[in-house]
Amino acid sequence: MEAQLSRLAKSLLECEDLAQSQVLAAACAEEVTGAHLAVAAHRNPETSLLQGPDGAPPPDEPDALSLAVLHAGKEVGRIVAYGVPRERASEARQLLERVASLFALAVVRQRAEEALRKSERMARMLLESMHEGVWALDRDQRAIFANERLAAMLGYTVPELLALSPADVLDPLQRQKALERMQEHRLGLAASADYELRRKDGALLPVHMNASPILDESGGFEGLVCTAADLSERRLMERELRGNQARFEALYELSRLTASTEAQTAAFTLREALRLTESSGGVLFFVDPAGERLTPMASSAGQAAGAGRGAPPSFACGDDSPWGRLYAFASPLILNDAASFTAQLPPGHPPVKRFLGVPALDGDRPAAILGLTGKARDYTDDDGLHVALLMDGMWRIVRGRRDEARIRASLREKEALLREVHHRVKNNLQVVCSLLDMAGRRLPDPDARRSMEEVRAKVLAMSLVHAQLHGGNAAQSDAGRGVDLERYVRALFRQLREIYSGNMSLTVSVLLGGLTLGLDQAAPLGLALNEILANAFKHGRRDGQEGRVRLRAWREEDGAVRIQVRDDGPGLPEGLAPERAASLGLKLMFGLVRNQLGGTLALVSAATGVCADIRFRPNIAE
């Protein structure tokens, strides 16, 4: 019996299959108890049901010898023996208990091993599903595990990677750094750092490595688990971000060059293009107005056109040089093997290995061309984009300044022509005034002479407007664009005083703060004031008295202009309604103020004299 139980114990210890263990335990139970049939069943931990080797529960018979299989007080199965002789029942039970104890150990061990295998499978699935690479090392830095992600990152297969050590994939410049970190890990410290790992194809892969030590129960170092995150995409994004920031800074600084010359703007553009593309040399050309030659405006040595012996030469727009091709195709040109263009370069030109050319377009025609060379790596489309935006910003500034210069020149020409027109009109009106004066002196009738004087005064009022528009008031009217209203009112008052006033007492108060009127309001206002002042000078005195005329002009809070003229005369004839009077002078005054000035005119007559009040909103000359 003991030999049979020993064989069972050994067999169960070597068996890894639960069903096979059940068969072995049942066979031993039959042999030691003398039963004609025995079944070793385990209790399923998920369903709590008994299951034999075939998955079915053991048959339920009243005379069967059934014994629970216990481990740590918990039933893990049951052994049932059928057909045990009654005379051997007591002995059979004792032997069956020993079989059950061996079977219990086998069930528990195999369940634990299955749970461990399941846990390992889940852990491996978890490690394989990670986005980061995982590498496990033992205490001697030998690889004991590597997931598929790490193998794919480095271009190896998993078996190839397990045959390598960290020193085999680390960049030589970073091995000393890794050795220093390993000493920290052996002390139980976790750490992280950025490294560059060498791929199977020789390329360097930037990674962020997290390393955590594996410690035994006593805290001794057992190994290391490392996770590696690929930084290639992040490095690319950071590089693009730095490039965009540098480009925006260059464009911002370019927009601030408001007072620079074209050569200074070109030099700044070239300098920023060299910085953005990491080039060592370059030339920026402007296309001449005829579109025939490329004139250098700036070079990498800071030379402009004609700036000494080392200045870059000019090129014909239609030649076979890279610059000629740029002009012909009007699009960026990238040549990372420029050997074919060596023959087209002028004598003494430095050798060109790589070339980047970008035009600045004015419409669909190149207006400027920038050529760069000397980059250690190949030029890319991003380099072309950076330079194209920079060139576009430069040409917008240059074109805007040229357009502004042309507009200013055209404006000066038109202002000169306008001043000449006003000058000729003034001279013609002066001739008319002189003719009227000569004709009036020969008239024998005093009334006819006064009428001629009135006409001459009106012509002088219009002449005064053109006199101020022509140069005499250039400081205030900005080269003939308008009439300074305060200056004009004072001049008109002095002019009419010389004609009409005699020995009258005159007072002038004009507070218009440099208000400038356009010609469309200055002429009708002058004629209206001429009529009002002429009437005041002629009728603004009583018999035997000197008379007095007061003129006040100011601007109200809402921007309207008020002009008042008062006299000390006897006032208007009784019953006269000024707005309906048949007098040509009154009709002229009301018509000019209302229809051409868009204002109001009030004539108030009292015992102390007449007050004429003009109010209108000025159209300020631009």
BAMIBA-977221 format. One record per residue (C-alpha): z, x, y; residue in three letters. Coordinates in steps of 0.001 Angstrom, whole numbers, plus 500000, padded with zeros to 6 digits. Each point is the difference from the previous one (the first is absolute). Example, Ala and Ser with C-alpha at 12.3 -4.5 7.8 and 13.67 -1.06 7.14 Angstrom:
# BAMIBA-977221
w / u / v / aa
507800 / 512300 / 495500 / ALA;
499340 / 501370 / 503440 / SER;
This chain:
# BAMIBA-977221
w / u / v / aa
500000 / 500000 / 500000 / MET;
500916 / 502743 / 502428 / GLU;
496691 / 501738 / 499441 / ALA;
498117 / 496780 / 500738 / GLN;
501954 / 499424 / 503211 / LEU;
499403 / 503596 / 501090 / SER;
496263 / 499635 / 499426 / ARG;
500074 / 496762 / 502034 / LEU;
501840 / 501689 / 502853 / ALA;
497489 / 502851 / 500055 / LYS;
497008 / 497662 / 499811 / SER;
501305 / 497763 / 502770 / LEU;
500632 / 503049 / 502183 / LEU;
496399 / 501163 / 499605 / GLU;
498441 / 496532 / 500303 / CYS;
498713 / 498992 / 503429 / GLU;
498686 / 496510 / 499107 / ASP;
502488 / 497116 / 499977 / LEU;
498122 / 497977 / 497377 / ALA;
499878 / 503008 / 497689 / GLN;
503736 / 500500 / 500513 / SER;
500543 / 496368 / 498961 / GLN;
497997 / 500556 / 496786 / VAL;
501977 / 503177 / 499181 / LEU;
503336 / 498301 / 500627 / ALA;
499013 / 496947 / 497881 / ALA;
498843 / 502207 / 497089 / ALA;
503239 / 501980 / 500024 / CYS;
502017 / 496748 / 500116 / ALA;
498191 / 498686 / 496927 / GLU;
500574 / 503236 / 498138 / GLU;
503736 / 500387 / 500696 / VAL;
500947 / 496295 / 499630 / THR;
497763 / 499095 / 497078 / GLY;
498490 / 497070 / 501940 / ALA;
496567 / 498862 / 499049 / HIS;
499090 / 499693 / 503754 / LEU;
501486 / 501318 / 503272 / ALA;
498844 / 499477 / 503593 / VAL;
501020 / 502188 / 502958 / ALA;
499455 / 498004 / 503213 / ALA;
500588 / 501113 / 503610 / HIS;
500963 / 497633 / 502775 / ARG;
497353 / 499900 / 502696 / ASN;
501762 / 500882 / 503326 / PRO;
497672 / 497739 / 501983 / GLU;
500085 / 496861 / 497776 / THR;
503300 / 500648 / 498110 / SER;
498194 / 498953 / 496768 / LEU;
500164 / 501872 / 496700 / LEU;
496704 / 501587 / 498973 / GLN;
499111 / 501655 / 496701 / GLY;
497305 / 502672 / 499599 / PRO;
497367 / 497270 / 500071 / ASP;
501525 / 498366 / 503090 / GLY;
501391 / 497001 / 498076 / ALA;
503727 / 499286 / 499688 / PRO;
501634 / 500655 / 496570 / PRO;
500106 / 497022 / 497574 / PRO;
503178 / 497909 / 500191 / ASP;
501574 / 499667 / 496492 / GLU;
503634 / 498965 / 499350 / PRO;
500648 / 502598 / 497273 / ASP;
498524 / 502915 / 501950 / ALA;
502222 / 502856 / 501115 / LEU;
499542 / 500237 / 503797 / SER;
501579 / 502717 / 502119 / LEU;
499758 / 500474 / 503821 / ALA;
498749 / 503308 / 501297 / VAL;
502335 / 500982 / 502842 / LEU;
499945 / 502750 / 502610 / HIS;
502793 / 500321 / 502514 / ALA;
501167 / 496509 / 499005 / GLY;
496622 / 498446 / 500707 / LYS;
497749 / 498577 / 497291 / GLU;
496637 / 501774 / 500008 / VAL;
498731 / 498574 / 496674 / GLY;
500911 / 498709 / 496540 / ARG;
499485 / 501120 / 496387 / ILE;
499683 / 497264 / 497365 / VAL;
500044 / 500720 / 496236 / ALA;
498756 / 497331 / 497611 / TYR;
500938 / 499695 / 496292 / GLY;
503052 / 502323 / 499978 / VAL;
502006 / 499507 / 496730 / PRO;
503295 / 498268 / 500633 / ARG;
502004 / 502666 / 498162 / GLU;
498648 / 502619 / 502436 / ARG;
500336 / 497974 / 503200 / ALA;
503031 / 501907 / 501335 / SER;
498564 / 503438 / 499284 / GLU;
496583 / 498924 / 501299 / ALA;
501507 / 498910 / 503321 / ARG;
501606 / 503403 / 500517 / GLN;
496759 / 501812 / 499249 / LEU;
498051 / 497582 / 502183 / LEU;
502369 / 500772 / 502902 / GLU;
499149 / 503702 / 499729 / ARG;
496274 / 499186 / 499980 / VAL;
500503 / 497714 / 503015 / ALA;
501763 / 502725 / 501959 / SER;
497123 / 502423 / 499367 / LEU;
497468 / 497299 / 500892 / PHE;
501957 / 499210 / 503197 / ALA;
499771 / 503624 / 501142 / LEU;
496261 / 500019 / 499292 / ALA;
499402 / 496728 / 501948 / VAL;
501950 / 501197 / 503018 / VAL;
498325 / 503425 / 499972 / ARG;
496495 / 498591 / 499700 / GLN;
500633 / 497420 / 502725 / ARG;
501264 / 502755 / 502290 / ALA;
496976 / 502144 / 499228 / GLU;
497660 / 497060 / 500659 / GLU;
501744 / 499267 / 503305 / ALA;
499649 / 503682 / 500917 / LEU;
496301 / 500002 / 499105 / ARG;
499505 / 496830 / 502064 / LYS;
501837 / 501527 / 502923 / SER;
497848 / 503129 / 499735 / GLU;
496827 / 497908 / 499949 / ARG;
501089 / 498095 / 503097 / MET;
501010 / 503205 / 501765 / ALA;
496644 / 501578 / 499179 / ARG;
498128 / 496903 / 501180 / MET;
502030 / 500084 / 503204 / LEU;
499244 / 503697 / 500558 / LEU;
496311 / 499530 / 499234 / GLU;
499736 / 497055 / 502388 / SER;
501471 / 501944 / 502932 / MET;
497725 / 500890 / 502901 / HIS;
501651 / 503414 / 500200 / GLU;
499556 / 502796 / 497521 / GLY;
503024 / 500743 / 497783 / VAL;
500767 / 503371 / 498455 / TRP;
503094 / 500704 / 497865 / ALA;
501119 / 503568 / 499260 / LEU;
502672 / 501421 / 497733 / ASP;
502542 / 502587 / 501021 / ARG;
497437 / 502786 / 499456 / ASP;
497444 / 498279 / 502242 / GLN;
497798 / 499008 / 497076 / ARG;
498219 / 496672 / 500382 / ALA;
501317 / 497312 / 497676 / ILE;
498318 / 496980 / 501594 / PHE;
497173 / 499259 / 502429 / ALA;
498505 / 496617 / 500769 / ASN;
496328 / 499144 / 500253 / GLU;
500199 / 499643 / 503779 / ARG;
501066 / 503633 / 500473 / LEU;
497292 / 501161 / 497613 / ALA;
497368 / 498051 / 501943 / ALA;
501284 / 501355 / 503334 / MET;
499622 / 503597 / 498784 / LEU;
496837 / 499481 / 497936 / GLY;
501572 / 500890 / 496644 / TYR;
500634 / 498069 / 496812 / THR;
503632 / 499340 / 499085 / VAL;
499982 / 502556 / 497104 / PRO;
498507 / 502621 / 502348 / GLU;
502663 / 499274 / 502592 / LEU;
502836 / 500237 / 497447 / LEU;
498826 / 503516 / 499171 / ALA;
500418 / 501100 / 503644 / LEU;
503058 / 500927 / 502041 / SER;
500553 / 499170 / 503702 / PRO;
499101 / 503574 / 500942 / ALA;
496525 / 499446 / 498509 / ASP;
499157 / 497190 / 502466 / VAL;
501951 / 501081 / 503073 / LEU;
498205 / 501728 / 502845 / ASP;
501067 / 503695 / 499898 / PRO;
501322 / 499810 / 503560 / LEU;
502436 / 497234 / 498989 / GLN;
501334 / 501389 / 496714 / ARG;
502908 / 501800 / 501644 / GLN;
500971 / 496790 / 501765 / LYS;
499970 / 498148 / 496651 / ALA;
502145 / 502702 / 498320 / LEU;
502625 / 499681 / 502733 / GLU;
500036 / 496231 / 499495 / ARG;
500393 / 500436 / 496245 / MET;
503238 / 501917 / 500548 / GLN;
501301 / 496996 / 501958 / GLU;
498937 / 497629 / 497205 / HIS;
501911 / 502076 / 497423 / ARG;
503098 / 499329 / 502072 / LEU;
499364 / 496267 / 499641 / GLY;
498408 / 499389 / 503412 / LEU;
497003 / 497719 / 500490 / ALA;
497435 / 500879 / 502655 / ALA;
496563 / 499136 / 501324 / SER;
497302 / 502083 / 501661 / ALA;
496274 / 500119 / 500686 / ASP;
497885 / 502280 / 497826 / TYR;
496363 / 500718 / 499378 / GLU;
499086 / 499904 / 496296 / LEU;
496860 / 501645 / 498724 / ARG;
497757 / 497636 / 498069 / ARG;
498029 / 501000 / 496928 / LYS;
496862 / 500310 / 502164 / ASP;
501819 / 502384 / 502356 / GLY;
500440 / 497576 / 502900 / ALA;
503425 / 499654 / 501607 / LEU;
501742 / 496637 / 499816 / LEU;
502760 / 499281 / 502558 / PRO;
502934 / 498165 / 498403 / VAL;
503519 / 498934 / 500895 / HIS;
502232 / 501046 / 497116 / MET;
503390 / 498417 / 499169 / ASN;
502005 / 501925 / 497395 / ALA;
503163 / 498706 / 498289 / SER;
501985 / 502132 / 497498 / PRO;
500926 / 498723 / 496499 / ILE;
503645 / 500808 / 499258 / LEU;
501999 / 499792 / 496770 / ASP;
503411 / 498380 / 499717 / GLU;
501732 / 503124 / 501240 / SER;
497643 / 500374 / 502991 / GLY;
497902 / 502748 / 498488 / GLY;
496343 / 500275 / 500888 / PHE;
497730 / 498556 / 497305 / GLU;
496698 / 499636 / 501806 / GLY;
498161 / 498557 / 502983 / LEU;
498032 / 496848 / 500726 / VAL;
497444 / 500296 / 502793 / CYS;
497911 / 497288 / 501663 / THR;
496926 / 500962 / 502043 / ALA;
498460 / 497698 / 502639 / ALA;
496429 / 500755 / 501044 / ASP;
499902 / 500744 / 503751 / LEU;
496224 / 500367 / 500264 / SER;
499433 / 496573 / 501549 / GLU;
502958 / 500364 / 502339 / ARG;
498830 / 503452 / 501098 / ARG;
496538 / 498567 / 500626 / LEU;
501432 / 497157 / 502075 / MET;
502191 / 502415 / 501956 / GLU;
496987 / 502220 / 500667 / ARG;
497966 / 497009 / 501170 / GLU;
502888 / 498845 / 502177 / LEU;
500315 / 503437 / 501598 / ARG;
496252 / 500085 / 500531 / GLY;
499987 / 496560 / 501638 / ASN;
502957 / 500916 / 502183 / GLN;
498296 / 503208 / 501106 / ALA;
496794 / 498052 / 500716 / ARG;
501802 / 497355 / 502069 / PHE;
501862 / 502692 / 501928 / GLU;
496699 / 501756 / 500726 / ALA;
498369 / 496744 / 501158 / LEU;
503019 / 499203 / 502180 / TYR;
499963 / 503428 / 501627 / GLU;
496237 / 499697 / 500444 / LEU;
500431 / 496683 / 501828 / SER;
502369 / 501691 / 502481 / ARG;
497400 / 502541 / 501145 / LEU;
499110 / 497929 / 503047 / THR;
499631 / 502891 / 502452 / ALA;
498353 / 502572 / 497710 / SER;
496419 / 501197 / 500248 / THR;
497430 / 499401 / 497262 / GLU;
500401 / 503609 / 498829 / ALA;
503793 / 499609 / 499788 / GLN;
499649 / 496723 / 498111 / THR;
497548 / 501616 / 497577 / ALA;
502326 / 502990 / 499468 / ALA;
502940 / 497684 / 499233 / PHE;
497889 / 497970 / 497560 / THR;
498884 / 503130 / 498160 / LEU;
503541 / 501356 / 499821 / ARG;
501335 / 496765 / 498522 / GLU;
497099 / 499788 / 497517 / ALA;
500799 / 503517 / 498779 / LEU;
503628 / 499018 / 499536 / ARG;
499285 / 496714 / 498216 / LEU;
497535 / 501538 / 497528 / THR;
501711 / 503402 / 499586 / GLU;
496790 / 501724 / 501068 / SER;
499860 / 503437 / 501568 / SER;
496852 / 499751 / 502117 / GLY;
497778 / 497504 / 501746 / GLY;
497699 / 499178 / 502901 / VAL;
499621 / 496783 / 501994 / LEU;
496565 / 499319 / 501524 / PHE;
498862 / 497447 / 502557 / PHE;
496440 / 498720 / 499809 / VAL;
498082 / 500559 / 503247 / ASP;
498714 / 496906 / 501859 / PRO;
496460 / 500607 / 498736 / ALA;
501208 / 499997 / 496371 / GLY;
498344 / 503369 / 499338 / GLU;
502805 / 502575 / 499707 / ARG;
503600 / 500248 / 498888 / LEU;
502074 / 501703 / 502681 / THR;
503337 / 501518 / 498855 / PRO;
502970 / 498638 / 501934 / MET;
502860 / 501572 / 498011 / ALA;
500431 / 502420 / 497105 / SER;
502948 / 500986 / 497842 / SER;
500454 / 503050 / 502247 / ALA;
500371 / 497711 / 503029 / GLY;
496576 / 500926 / 501391 / GLN;
497800 / 497527 / 501838 / ALA;
496262 / 500241 / 500617 / ALA;
499083 / 503338 / 501508 / GLY;
503538 / 501373 / 499781 / ALA;
499092 / 503598 / 499164 / GLY;
498336 / 501942 / 497251 / ARG;
501861 / 498234 / 497176 / GLY;
499110 / 496512 / 501131 / ALA;
498244 / 497922 / 497313 / PRO;
496266 / 499481 / 500507 / PRO;
498281 / 496717 / 500708 / SER;
497807 / 498362 / 497368 / PHE;
496901 / 497877 / 500098 / ALA;
500656 / 496446 / 498869 / CYS;
497115 / 500061 / 497540 / GLY;
500613 / 503332 / 498182 / ASP;
501086 / 500496 / 496370 / ASP;
503548 / 501130 / 500755 / SER;
502934 / 497835 / 498909 / PRO;
500355 / 498883 / 503617 / TRP;
496344 / 498987 / 500127 / GLY;
500463 / 497967 / 496824 / ARG;
503060 / 498351 / 501508 / LEU;
497979 / 498938 / 503030 / TYR;
497137 / 498733 / 497838 / ALA;
502110 / 497902 / 497606 / PHE;
502705 / 498951 / 502532 / ALA;
502677 / 499882 / 497279 / SER;
502767 / 502356 / 498759 / PRO;
498835 / 502930 / 497863 / LEU;
502217 / 501713 / 497390 / ILE;
498736 / 503216 / 498401 / LEU;
502478 / 501647 / 497637 / ASN;
497294 / 502455 / 498979 / ASP;
498204 / 500948 / 503200 / ALA;
498231 / 503081 / 498606 / ALA;
496617 / 498256 / 500248 / SER;
500337 / 499861 / 503808 / PHE;
500708 / 503705 / 500499 / THR;
496394 / 500687 / 500967 / ALA;
500125 / 497337 / 502740 / GLN;
502983 / 501599 / 501767 / LEU;
499353 / 502294 / 502991 / PRO;
500363 / 503788 / 499626 / PRO;
503598 / 501154 / 500151 / GLY;
501364 / 496568 / 499065 / HIS;
503116 / 500299 / 497797 / PRO;
499454 / 498990 / 496346 / PRO;
500471 / 496309 / 499233 / VAL;
501287 / 498980 / 496569 / LYS;
500997 / 496413 / 500738 / ARG;
498842 / 497846 / 502888 / PHE;
501058 / 496665 / 501470 / LEU;
497928 / 498472 / 502767 / GLY;
500722 / 496747 / 501842 / VAL;
497953 / 498437 / 502834 / PRO;
501274 / 497783 / 502806 / ALA;
497534 / 497171 / 500521 / LEU;
498964 / 498436 / 503276 / ASP;
498418 / 496854 / 498620 / GLY;
497952 / 501252 / 497029 / ASP;
499275 / 503420 / 501498 / ARG;
502281 / 503062 / 499611 / PRO;
501514 / 501043 / 503306 / ALA;
502288 / 502768 / 498702 / ALA;
500271 / 501933 / 496718 / ILE;
503011 / 501823 / 498563 / LEU;
499594 / 502609 / 497245 / GLY;
502989 / 501403 / 498065 / LEU;
500303 / 502723 / 497385 / THR;
502542 / 502327 / 498413 / GLY;
502070 / 497533 / 497976 / LYS;
501588 / 501533 / 496877 / ALA;
499282 / 496882 / 497933 / ARG;
497027 / 497681 / 499876 / ASP;
499498 / 497577 / 502872 / TYR;
500600 / 496352 / 499092 / THR;
498974 / 496609 / 501330 / ASP;
503473 / 499687 / 501535 / ASP;
499312 / 503128 / 502053 / ASP;
496786 / 498395 / 501207 / GLY;
501852 / 496792 / 500894 / LEU;
502683 / 501847 / 502009 / HIS;
497408 / 501955 / 501981 / VAL;
497733 / 496963 / 500503 / ALA;
502829 / 498008 / 501591 / LEU;
500902 / 502974 / 502174 / LEU;
496395 / 500494 / 501114 / MET;
499596 / 496302 / 500730 / ASP;
503118 / 500050 / 502185 / GLY;
498791 / 503118 / 501837 / MET;
496573 / 498556 / 500699 / TRP;
501460 / 496730 / 501247 / ARG;
501957 / 501989 / 502579 / ILE;
497012 / 502160 / 500983 / VAL;
497637 / 497030 / 500187 / ARG;
502523 / 497993 / 502013 / GLY;
500345 / 502812 / 502520 / ARG;
496244 / 500405 / 500275 / ARG;
499542 / 496268 / 500466 / ASP;
502759 / 499985 / 502607 / GLU;
498371 / 502904 / 501845 / ALA;
496641 / 498203 / 499973 / ARG;
501609 / 496787 / 501256 / ILE;
501829 / 501863 / 502760 / ARG;
496797 / 501736 / 501083 / ALA;
498138 / 496678 / 499992 / SER;
502845 / 498376 / 501945 / LEU;
499972 / 502756 / 502619 / ARG;
496264 / 499561 / 500370 / GLU;
500325 / 496232 / 500424 / LYS;
502854 / 500417 / 502479 / GLU;
497874 / 502380 / 502028 / ALA;
497143 / 497504 / 499984 / LEU;
502373 / 497168 / 500956 / LEU;
501430 / 502001 / 502901 / ARG;
496483 / 500726 / 501176 / GLU;
499190 / 496275 / 499889 / VAL;
503095 / 499139 / 502040 / HIS;
499204 / 502822 / 502406 / HIS;
496488 / 498684 / 500587 / ARG;
501209 / 496404 / 500371 / VAL;
502596 / 501151 / 502517 / LYS;
497405 / 501972 / 501941 / ASN;
497619 / 497052 / 499982 / ASN;
502743 / 497683 / 501252 / LEU;
500879 / 502528 / 502682 / GLN;
496361 / 499983 / 501084 / VAL;
500083 / 496190 / 500115 / VAL;
503199 / 500146 / 502089 / CYS;
498395 / 502452 / 502396 / SER;
496922 / 497817 / 500340 / LEU;
502192 / 496954 / 500653 / LEU;
501980 / 501938 / 502584 / ASP;
496840 / 501147 / 501771 / MET;
498526 / 496517 / 499956 / ALA;
503236 / 498435 / 501267 / GLY;
500187 / 502305 / 502996 / ARG;
496585 / 498870 / 501173 / ARG;
500920 / 496328 / 499811 / LEU;
500698 / 498520 / 503473 / PRO;
501980 / 497010 / 498687 / ASP;
503736 / 500823 / 499395 / PRO;
500257 / 497337 / 497265 / ASP;
497029 / 501506 / 498222 / ALA;
501597 / 503463 / 500225 / ARG;
503269 / 498666 / 498508 / ARG;
498064 / 498410 / 497146 / SER;
498291 / 503295 / 499363 / MET;
503390 / 501759 / 500010 / GLU;
501308 / 497544 / 497426 / GLU;
497044 / 500645 / 497726 / VAL;
500463 / 503745 / 500489 / ARG;
503706 / 499674 / 499073 / ALA;
499098 / 498233 / 496745 / LYS;
497518 / 502728 / 499119 / VAL;
502615 / 502664 / 500830 / LEU;
502489 / 498257 / 497671 / ALA;
497526 / 500273 / 497120 / MET;
499117 / 503547 / 500992 / SER;
503665 / 500931 / 499907 / LEU;
500184 / 498947 / 496325 / VAL;
497119 / 502290 / 499040 / HIS;
501381 / 502793 / 502181 / ALA;
503206 / 499996 / 497993 / GLN;
498136 / 499751 / 496706 / LEU;
497975 / 503072 / 500966 / HIS;
502230 / 503038 / 499839 / GLY;
502073 / 499301 / 503091 / GLY;
502628 / 498357 / 497785 / ASN;
499324 / 501905 / 496769 / ALA;
503603 / 501001 / 499514 / ALA;
501201 / 496412 / 499985 / GLN;
497025 / 498214 / 498474 / SER;
499306 / 502545 / 497243 / ASP;
496514 / 501019 / 500939 / ALA;
498665 / 496685 / 501270 / GLY;
501379 / 497614 / 497386 / ARG;
501859 / 497806 / 502500 / GLY;
501402 / 499569 / 503497 / VAL;
503591 / 500788 / 500951 / ASP;
500995 / 496639 / 501480 / LEU;
502718 / 501322 / 502325 / GLU;
497748 / 502680 / 501431 / ARG;
497151 / 497530 / 500386 / TYR;
502090 / 497374 / 501855 / VAL;
501334 / 502599 / 502424 / ARG;
496500 / 501416 / 500649 / ALA;
498536 / 496516 / 500554 / LEU;
502828 / 499130 / 502398 / PHE;
499382 / 503170 / 502057 / ARG;
496262 / 499399 / 500035 / GLN;
500270 / 496413 / 501311 / LEU;
502703 / 500976 / 502478 / ARG;
497559 / 502375 / 501678 / GLU;
497452 / 497186 / 500303 / ILE;
502147 / 497003 / 501035 / TYR;
503613 / 500774 / 500788 / SER;
499930 / 501152 / 503599 / GLY;
503622 / 500438 / 501109 / ASN;
501593 / 497820 / 497291 / MET;
503202 / 501046 / 498256 / SER;
499261 / 500732 / 496344 / LEU;
502362 / 500300 / 496994 / THR;
498942 / 501005 / 496477 / VAL;
502191 / 499956 / 496873 / SER;
498148 / 500650 / 496751 / VAL;
502019 / 500526 / 496770 / LEU;
497527 / 499866 / 497132 / LEU;
501041 / 503144 / 498074 / GLY;
496568 / 501558 / 499408 / GLY;
498455 / 496817 / 498575 / LEU;
496304 / 500582 / 499213 / THR;
497477 / 497158 / 500144 / LEU;
496553 / 499870 / 498499 / GLY;
496919 / 499526 / 502122 / LEU;
499733 / 496343 / 498950 / ASP;
503232 / 499188 / 501899 / GLN;
500041 / 502707 / 502677 / ALA;
496782 / 498793 / 501744 / ALA;
500902 / 496267 / 500294 / PRO;
503568 / 500879 / 501032 / LEU;
498667 / 502277 / 502746 / GLY;
497714 / 497271 / 501332 / LEU;
502798 / 497390 / 499912 / ALA;
502453 / 502336 / 501771 / LEU;
497283 / 500852 / 502516 / ASN;
499675 / 496310 / 500952 / GLU;
503793 / 499453 / 500140 / ILE;
500696 / 503120 / 502121 / LEU;
496999 / 499353 / 502271 / ALA;
501324 / 496471 / 500713 / ASN;
503517 / 501399 / 500586 / ALA;
498765 / 502656 / 502397 / PHE;
497785 / 497547 / 501907 / LYS;
502303 / 496935 / 500116 / HIS;
503474 / 501405 / 499338 / GLY;
501174 / 500233 / 503629 / ARG;
501028 / 497515 / 502639 / ARG;
498731 / 500018 / 503551 / ASP;
501509 / 502842 / 502005 / GLY;
501778 / 501568 / 496943 / GLN;
499193 / 503126 / 497977 / GLU;
500135 / 498280 / 496655 / GLY;
501250 / 501327 / 496696 / ARG;
498539 / 500287 / 496471 / VAL;
502132 / 500794 / 496945 / ARG;
498557 / 500819 / 496537 / LEU;
502183 / 500145 / 496885 / ARG;
498784 / 500690 / 496468 / ALA;
502159 / 500261 / 496882 / TRP;
500020 / 499322 / 496304 / ARG;
502120 / 497234 / 498503 / GLU;
502071 / 500182 / 496833 / GLU;
497340 / 498271 / 497888 / ASP;
497410 / 502596 / 501093 / GLY;
498141 / 497833 / 502552 / ALA;
498979 / 501501 / 503355 / VAL;
501083 / 498308 / 503247 / ARG;
498413 / 500802 / 503394 / ILE;
501239 / 498253 / 503167 / GLN;
498513 / 500275 / 503493 / VAL;
501974 / 498446 / 502911 / ARG;
499137 / 499737 / 503699 / ASP;
501745 / 498720 / 503145 / ASP;
497110 / 497834 / 501167 / GLY;
499958 / 496320 / 500847 / PRO;
499195 / 499003 / 496426 / GLY;
497195 / 497936 / 498574 / LEU;
498523 / 497109 / 501956 / PRO;
501913 / 496789 / 499507 / GLU;
498648 / 497877 / 497141 / GLY;
497991 / 502841 / 498478 / LEU;
500070 / 500092 / 496195 / ALA;
499091 / 503650 / 499149 / PRO;
498693 / 499248 / 496512 / GLU;
497568 / 497339 / 501307 / ARG;
499008 / 501701 / 503218 / ALA;
496320 / 500500 / 500783 / ALA;
500616 / 503545 / 501266 / SER;
497985 / 502593 / 498068 / LEU;
502870 / 502499 / 500207 / GLY;
502535 / 497621 / 498427 / LEU;
497567 / 498960 / 497266 / LYS;
499334 / 503662 / 499284 / LEU;
503716 / 500814 / 499757 / MET;
500856 / 497142 / 497625 / PHE;
496891 / 500545 / 497887 / GLY;
500639 / 503723 / 499552 / LEU;
503686 / 499647 / 499149 / VAL;
499656 / 497043 / 497621 / ARG;
496687 / 500673 / 498297 / ASN;
499796 / 503801 / 499832 / GLN;
503644 / 501101 / 500125 / LEU;
501235 / 497053 / 497936 / GLY;
502942 / 499592 / 502377 / GLY;
501350 / 497688 / 502674 / THR;
499779 / 500025 / 503801 / LEU;
502386 / 498111 / 502264 / ALA;
499671 / 499709 / 503794 / LEU;
503231 / 498777 / 501610 / VAL;
499920 / 499203 / 503713 / SER;
503196 / 499733 / 502071 / ALA;
501119 / 500291 / 503604 / ALA;
500623 / 503710 / 499449 / THR;
496525 / 500719 / 498688 / GLY;
497907 / 499924 / 496818 / VAL;
500913 / 501511 / 496642 / CYS;
497220 / 500727 / 497455 / ALA;
501378 / 500505 / 496465 / ASP;
497803 / 501379 / 497189 / ILE;
501296 / 500103 / 496437 / ARG;
497996 / 501190 / 496971 / PHE;
500443 / 501775 / 496684 / ARG;
498322 / 503426 / 500086 / PRO;
497548 / 501248 / 497392 / ASN;
501252 / 503559 / 499763 / ILE;
497178 / 502512 / 499727 / ALA;
499896 / 501853 / 496646 / GLU;
